[in-house]
Amino acid sequence: MSAEPRWKLTKPRPVPASGPRADPDRNPARVLSVIALASIAAGAISIAAAATVGRDSTQNLAFFGVAGAAQLGWGALALARAPRWWLALGAVGNLVVVATWVVSRTVGLPVGEYAHVTLPVGFADGLATALEVVVVVGAAALLVRGRGPARSLARSPGVTVAVAVVVGALALGGVLWQAGAIGSSSAGSDRNATGGVSGPYAPGGGGSTSGGGTSGGGYSGGGY
């Protein structure tokens, strides 16, 4: 009977990885969740603007309608998959909207119905712009990362749900404010004689009217 060795060398069992090393795409997916939902929220506010201040202004209706639809569509698709070109498109598109807002609130737009008129800053448009800045910064960060397409829902469902609750609440507040259901705008949110609503995008003051007129002076609508 041969003696068997009391011990023998064995390979250690692999320890399951945990934390960021287990899924290197988890953090980018979390960023993608944030910017995708931020884009959807900004789009909802833009659509609300199109439905309110866009009623008496073709310029506002076209701008907010196109911007809102683009932001909603971009965010919805980004939740599932966001290749680099899609991230670049979202960053550039939202940057254009942010730049337009900054110009309209500082020196006034050079052309259009409200050329050279400095518009006031309201809660809804300020919130929408902040969300758009989040999209621009987040998309740019993912582009600099220089890897393949990021996926949101599949990688970070918990974070996506949490962000959806927070951003959804902000979007609801922005939409209700834009619709005049809560708060008040810098130009007033009272209904005028023609049934229109002066929204937070409207420039205040002055006795002239634009796009349908108001009963108390000023503009019945404004825009970025």
N, C-alpha and C positions, 0 to 999 in steps of 0.2 A: 504494500500500500504506500503510494507516494505521498509525501507531505505537500500540502497545498500552501502557497504563501498566505500569511495572515493578512496581508494588505496588498493592494495593487493600485497603480496610478489610474485615476479616472479624470476625465475632462469635467471641469465644473459646469454645472447647468447654467445656461444663459439666464440672466436676471432680466425680467421684463422691463423695458425702458418706460420711464414715466416723465412727466413734465414736458417742457418744450422740445426736448430731444426726441420724444416719442412721436411727435407730429410736428415737423418743422413748418408746416403750412398753417398751423392753427392760429398764430398771431396775425399773419396777413389776412386770414379768413375773418378774424374778428374786426380788423380794420375795414374790410370790405363790407361786412354787415353794417357797420356804422355809416359808411358813406352811401351805401345803397339805400338805406332807410332814410337818411338825411335828404337824399335826392327826392325820394317819394314824398316826404313831408313838404319840401320846398315846392314841389310840383302841385301838391294839393292847395297850398296857399296861392300859387300863381293862377290856378284854375278858378279859385274863389275870386281873385282880383278880376279875371276876365269876365266873370259872371256879374260883378258889381260895377266897377268903374269902366268896364268895357262896353256897357250898354249904350252909352252916349258917345263913345269914342272908338273909331275904327282902329286907330293906332294902338290903343290899349288892348282892345279885343284881340288884335292880331299878335301883338307881342306876348301878352300873358298867356293866350291860348296856345301858341306854338311852344313857348318856353315851358309851360306847365305840362303839356303832353310829352315833350321830350324828356323832361325830368322824371315823370312817372314811368315812362317806358324804359329809360336807361336804368333806373333803380330796380325795377322789377326783373329785368334780365340780368343785372349784375348780381342779384341774390343767388342765382343759379350758377353763373359762370361769367368771368370777366377776363377775357384775354387782354393783352397789352394795348391793342388798338382801341378796344372798348373803354379801357381806363383813360387813354389819351383823349378820346372823344368826350368823355364826361368831364375831364379836367378843363379842356379848352372851352367847351360849351358853357359850363358854369362860370368860368373866368370872364367870358364875354358878358354874361348877365350881371355879374358883380361889378365889372368895370362900368357898365351902363348905369347901374344904380349909383355908383360913386360920383360919376360925372353929373347925373341929374340932381344929386343932392349938394353939389358944391358949386359948379359954374353954370349948370343947365345944359341940356342937350343942344347941339348946334342946329338940328333940323327937326321937323315934325310939328305937331299941334302945340307942343309946349316948348318950342325953341327958346333958349336963353331965359327960361323960367326956372328958378331954383325951387325944387320941391322939398317939402318938409319930410323929416324922418318920422315914420310911424312905427307902432309895435309890429304890425304884421309884416311890413316890408323889411324892417330891421331883422326880424326873426328869420325870414326867408333868406335874406342875404347872408346871415350868419351860418345857416345850414349849407348854403352854396359854397361858402368859404371852406367849411369842413370837407365837402366833397372834393374841392380843388386840392387841398392840402393832402388828404388821404389818398386820392388817386395818384398824385405826384409821388408820394412816398412809396406806393406799391410799384410805380414805374421805375423808380430808382433802385428798388430791390432787385430788378432785373431777372426774375425767374419766370416760370410758366404761368398759365392762367390760374388765378386764385378762385377758390370755391367757398361760398359762405355757408349756406344752410347745411351742407354735408359735413363741414368741418367744425362748426361752432353753433349748433342749434340752441344751446342754452343762452349764449351771449346774444344771438339774433333775437330771441324772444324778449330778453330783458331790454335790449335797445329799442325794440319795436314798441314796447310799452311806454318808455320815456319819450321817444321821438313822436309816437302817436299822440301823446298828451299835448306836446308842444304844437304839433300840426293842428290838432283840434282847436286849441286856443287861438292860433293864428287865423284859422279859417273863420271862427266865430267872430273874432275881432274885425277881420276884413269885411264880413257880412253885416257888421254893425250890431250883432246880437249881444256883445259884451264890450265894455270899455267905450272910449270915444277917440276919434281921430283928431289930428291937428287942424283939420279943415272943418270939423264938425261931422257928426254922423246922423243929423236929423234929416228926415225926409223932406224933399223940396216940393214945390207946387206941382211939378210934373211927375212926381212919384219916384224920382231917382234918389240915390243914396250917395252922399259925399263920403268917400272912403279915405283911409289914411294915405293913399297915394296922391290925393288931390292937393295942389298948391293952394294956400289960403290967401285971403286978402284980395283987394281990388274990387272994382265994381263991374267989371266986364264979365261976360259969360263965355263958356266954350262947350261945345258938344251937348247942347240941350238946355243949358242954363240952369240957374238956381233962383230961388225966390229971395235969397238974402245976399246975393252977390257972391263973388269968388267963382271957382270952377266946380263943375259937377263931377269931374273926374280928373285923374292925373295919370302918371305912369312912370316907369323907370326912365 
